[in-house]
Amino acid sequence: MSAPHQAWAADQLAAALERITPVARERRAGVKLRLERVLEAFRAERLGVHHFASVSGYGHGDLGREVLDRVFAQVLQAEAAAVRLQFVSGTHAIASALYGVLRPGDRLLALTGRPYDTLEEVIGIRGSGQGSLAEFGIVYDELDLLADGGVDEAGIAGALALPTRMVLIQRSCGYSWRPSLTVAQIGRLVERVKTIQPDCLVFVDNCYGELVELQEPTAVGADLMAGSLIKNLGGTIAPTGGYVAGRAEMVEQACCRLTAPGIGSEGGTGFDLHRLLFQGLFLAPQMVSEALLCAELTAAVFEGLGYAVKPLVGGVRSDVIQAVRFGSPEPLKAVCRAFQACSPVGSYLDPVPAPMPGYASELVMAGGTFIDGSTSEFSADGPLREPYVLYAQGGTTAAHAELALERALVAMAEGGWCGPV
Ligand SMILES: *Cc1c(COP(=O)(O)O)cnc(C)c1O
């Protein structure tokens, strides 16, 4: 590393830190409200050490699991929740919700355009279609997003002209260059949908959104939502798992798909790991706040270099994702390489674009996290396709993002994409 590049990178970072100071203060203050909600739920359920050991085998009557479900329901402002290590991922939790509730002949309508990559194979719009919803006779339609990435609210009535069992709303941008939906916007969509078809259910893919705002989609009328435990709610220590939350009847239907009809939510051991799920939830408000600061700092750094970023610095956030549009693959890969070198695990690895199960495009991923596939420590990835957008997320402390970004800045300068003049 040359000294001028190093000095320039330090200056860029200092300027970015300066820009985010007011937002940082606000974010840190927001932890208290969310943590109080978690503590209130623990108090209401009288959480104690006796909830940490699991019933083995069937896991029938496991007190820890029952308390865990009620605690999550309270924190997520939902009637019921099911939190399970048996959910392999967020995709699995979402798929269980969809298969659990939908029946042959039902129509599923996505209101937020093309869903997250891994759901395409679940729905049956890409891949082999083996066991997809389409194979089970679920009719799928989607309402395209507008050119600016917003929901086509004027088009909803037309899209709901046919009887529809469920609409799917994706809160987070996923791997698309679009604004994430705020909970208030989701609430308005729920209202619109229910006015047109009162019996139509609203499902929300809540991945990456948990605890970012003060309300969750289930507080504004969503019937059911699902997400991953190795994202926001796992607080960086949940070893695996996912959750569904919402109306009790629908949570049970999702559980009947996860386990079996008749067993539903009443089976499934916690492998003596429930302590980590409680502890992760306890840490989650702070981890989410730090992740938001890392996102803010990432936005400030790359906006400072003239790249388009979404959300903007100081902009509204409904998830922990920060998108940066590079427009070409080389800087995207260079930044991922720098982030990887600053990862706690696998810093020696060189992230190369590779296919991932469930994803259509090759992905370049900088994710040296303690939990495999988790994005809770500061990490970034991007599909190798136009317009070459980097999606950064996570971060257990803003200092980690500072280190990673400074290294990325040096790499950008060395690559000649920017630097001291
Ligand atoms: C992460 C994510 C999922 C689920 O992904 P998994 O890797 O299966 O946990 C679904 N939707 C969105 C928007 C996501 O960000």
The ligand as an SDF file (V2000), in Angstrom:
LIG
                    3D

 15 15  0  0  0  0  0  0  0  0999 V2000
  -32.0370  -13.3970    2.9170 C   0  0  0  0  0  0  0  0  0  0  0  0
  -33.3470  -13.2320    2.2660 C   0  0  0  0  0  0  0  0  0  0  0  0
  -34.2150  -14.3160    2.0710 C   0  0  0  0  0  0  0  0  0  0  0  0
  -33.9050  -15.7030    2.5210 C   0  0  0  0  0  0  0  0  0  0  0  0
  -32.6250  -16.0720    2.2740 O   0  0  0  0  0  0  0  0  0  0  0  0
  -31.9320  -17.2830    3.0500 P   0  0  0  0  0  0  0  0  0  0  0  0
  -30.5330  -17.1540    2.5810 O   0  0  0  0  0  0  0  0  0  0  0  0
  -32.6140  -18.4970    2.5910 O   0  0  0  0  0  0  0  0  0  0  0  0
  -32.0820  -17.0600    4.5030 O   0  0  0  0  0  0  0  0  0  0  0  0
  -35.4340  -14.0590    1.4790 C   0  0  0  0  0  0  0  0  0  0  0  0
  -35.7830  -12.8240    1.1040 N   0  0  0  0  0  0  0  0  0  0  0  0
  -34.9900  -11.7630    1.2910 C   0  0  0  0  0  0  0  0  0  0  0  0
  -35.4410  -10.4170    0.8460 C   0  0  0  0  0  0  0  0  0  0  0  0
  -33.7440  -11.9290    1.8770 C   0  0  0  0  0  0  0  0  0  0  0  0
  -32.9490  -10.8780    2.0740 O   0  0  0  0  0  0  0  0  0  0  0  0
  1  2  1  0
  2  3  1  0
  2 14  2  0
  3  4  1  0
  3 10  2  0
  4  5  1  0
  5  6  1  0
  6  7  2  0
  6  8  1  0
  6  9  1  0
 10 11  1  0
 11 12  2  0
 12 13  1  0
 12 14  1  0
 14 15  1  0
M  END
$$$$
